[in-house]
Amino acid sequence: MGEGSVVQSWASLFRIGNSLTGIFGVFLGAVLAIEALPHGSHSQIISLQAFSVLTFMCSWNALNDYMDIEIDRENRPERPLPSGKISINSAKKAILLTSSLSIASIILAGTIASQTENGLTDWLPSLAIWFFALALLINYESPLSMGFGLKDRGLPGNIAISLSVAMVIIFGSAGVNEPLNPRAWTVAIIGFLYNLSREIVKDVEDMEGDRGRKTLAMRIGPENARMGAWVILLAALASMLFPFSFGIFKESKVVFVIPAMITLLMAKPKILSAEDFAAQMLIKRSMQLCLFSFLAISLLPN
């Protein structure tokens, strides 16, 4: 196997594209909170927390593939582990390495925070969020006998994944000592709703390969699941407008979220016509546009 194929296999195992979005989420949370790019010790802390999220997500994604290897042998034989492109032993070492790097990064961030004027006190919510994410990971991937087994419980699993996405933004705001910042929480809620809708649509799309799991689509049927996803998207649309109506963001800057709103509305006909892949990709694109728009809003002068 060539060097390029090796790199591609590891990138696939780590789902590196999704993992890299964790870096953006942490910096977004910090910028939302202070309405500027972090500097000084805050920039060091945020950079370390972003690296901790990146390695945490890489570890989670690799663990997910490791736990699903038997299912993937049948449904996704091209994946790095069932195809043999990456050995099981190498995957175990990678999971251990990335999780260790995540722990080391959060410890180093705490060490830097302890040397600031307020010490660890104002930074501790970041540590609490990190442990919350770890609890989600354990209860998502573990079998029912060892935890809540959220992965195989359908909607609770979708909620767990969406919470982990939203908490990345709060993790960033907590890193600059603003864990309760209303701008960060507003955007985190929007991100949660977007991701929850997309997870449900993805479950509908994967129904054939998810035999044995109790996804929402399997419990209530694909049509009802799609309609539920659309209702959640409407809630995301309302949440997008909420902060401008209540003074959290300046009203005149609502123009920045219009592209995201238009893209979101374009998902409706795809959902209703059962074009699940196209629908979930439009939801993803709309979410990306939305998050970038709030980043721009926070960096531009009032």
Secondary structure in CASP SS format (residue, H / E / C, confidence):
PFRMAT SS
TARGET T0000
AUTHOR 0000-0000-0000
METHOD secondary structure of the structure
MODEL  1
M C 1.00
G C 1.00
E H 1.00
G H 1.00
S H 1.00
V H 1.00
V H 1.00
Q H 1.00
S H 1.00
W H 1.00
A H 1.00
S H 1.00
L H 1.00
F H 1.00
R C 1.00
I H 1.00
G H 1.00
N H 1.00
S H 1.00
L H 1.00
T H 1.00
G H 1.00
I H 1.00
F H 1.00
G H 1.00
V H 1.00
F H 1.00
L H 1.00
G H 1.00
A H 1.00
V H 1.00
L H 1.00
A H 1.00
I H 1.00
E C 1.00
A C 1.00
L C 1.00
P C 1.00
H C 1.00
G C 1.00
S H 1.00
H H 1.00
S H 1.00
Q H 1.00
I H 1.00
I H 1.00
S H 1.00
L H 1.00
Q H 1.00
A H 1.00
F H 1.00
S H 1.00
V H 1.00
L H 1.00
T H 1.00
F H 1.00
M H 1.00
C H 1.00
S H 1.00
W H 1.00
N H 1.00
A H 1.00
L H 1.00
N H 1.00
D H 1.00
Y H 1.00
M H 1.00
D C 1.00
I H 1.00
E H 1.00
I H 1.00
D H 1.00
R H 1.00
E H 1.00
N H 1.00
R C 1.00
P C 1.00
E C 1.00
R C 1.00
P C 1.00
L C 1.00
P C 1.00
S C 1.00
G C 1.00
K C 1.00
I C 1.00
S C 1.00
I H 1.00
N H 1.00
S H 1.00
A H 1.00
K H 1.00
K H 1.00
A H 1.00
I H 1.00
L H 1.00
L H 1.00
T H 1.00
S H 1.00
S H 1.00
L H 1.00
S H 1.00
I H 1.00
A H 1.00
S H 1.00
I H 1.00
I H 1.00
L H 1.00
A H 1.00
G H 1.00
T H 1.00
I H 1.00
A H 1.00
S H 1.00
Q C 1.00
T C 1.00
E C 1.00
N C 1.00
G C 1.00
L C 1.00
T C 1.00
D C 1.00
W C 1.00
L H 1.00
P H 1.00
S H 1.00
L H 1.00
A H 1.00
I H 1.00
W H 1.00
F H 1.00
F H 1.00
A H 1.00
L H 1.00
A H 1.00
L H 1.00
L H 1.00
I H 1.00
N H 1.00
Y H 1.00
E H 1.00
S C 1.00
P C 1.00
L C 1.00
S C 1.00
M C 1.00
G C 1.00
F C 1.00
G C 1.00
L H 1.00
K H 1.00
D H 1.00
R C 1.00
G C 1.00
L H 1.00
P H 1.00
G H 1.00
N H 1.00
I H 1.00
A H 1.00
I H 1.00
S H 1.00
L H 1.00
S H 1.00
V H 1.00
A H 1.00
M H 1.00
V H 1.00
I H 1.00
I H 1.00
F H 1.00
G H 1.00
S H 1.00
A H 1.00
G H 1.00
V C 1.00
N C 1.00
E C 1.00
P C 1.00
L C 1.00
N C 1.00
P H 1.00
R H 1.00
A H 1.00
W H 1.00
T H 1.00
V H 1.00
A H 1.00
I H 1.00
I H 1.00
G H 1.00
F H 1.00
L H 1.00
Y H 1.00
N H 1.00
L H 1.00
S H 1.00
R H 1.00
E H 1.00
I H 1.00
V H 1.00
K H 1.00
D H 1.00
V H 1.00
E H 1.00
D C 1.00
M H 1.00
E H 1.00
G H 1.00
D H 1.00
R C 1.00
G C 1.00
R C 1.00
K C 1.00
T C 1.00
L H 1.00
A H 1.00
M H 1.00
R H 1.00
I H 1.00
G C 1.00
P H 1.00
E H 1.00
N H 1.00
A H 1.00
R H 1.00
M H 1.00
G H 1.00
A H 1.00
W H 1.00
V H 1.00
I H 1.00
L H 1.00
L H 1.00
A H 1.00
A H 1.00
L H 1.00
A H 1.00
S H 1.00
M H 1.00
L H 1.00
F H 1.00
P H 1.00
F H 1.00
S H 1.00
F C 1.00
G C 1.00
I C 1.00
F C 1.00
K C 1.00
E H 1.00
S H 1.00
K H 1.00
V H 1.00
V H 1.00
F H 1.00
V H 1.00
I H 1.00
P H 1.00
A H 1.00
M H 1.00
I H 1.00
T H 1.00
L H 1.00
L H 1.00
M H 1.00
A H 1.00
K H 1.00
P H 1.00
K H 1.00
I H 1.00
L H 1.00
S C 1.00
A C 1.00
E C 1.00
D H 1.00
F H 1.00
A H 1.00
A H 1.00
Q H 1.00
M H 1.00
L H 1.00
I H 1.00
K H 1.00
R H 1.00
S H 1.00
M H 1.00
Q H 1.00
L H 1.00
C H 1.00
L H 1.00
F H 1.00
S H 1.00
F H 1.00
L H 1.00
A H 1.00
I H 1.00
S H 1.00
L H 1.00
L C 1.00
P C 1.00
N C 1.00
END
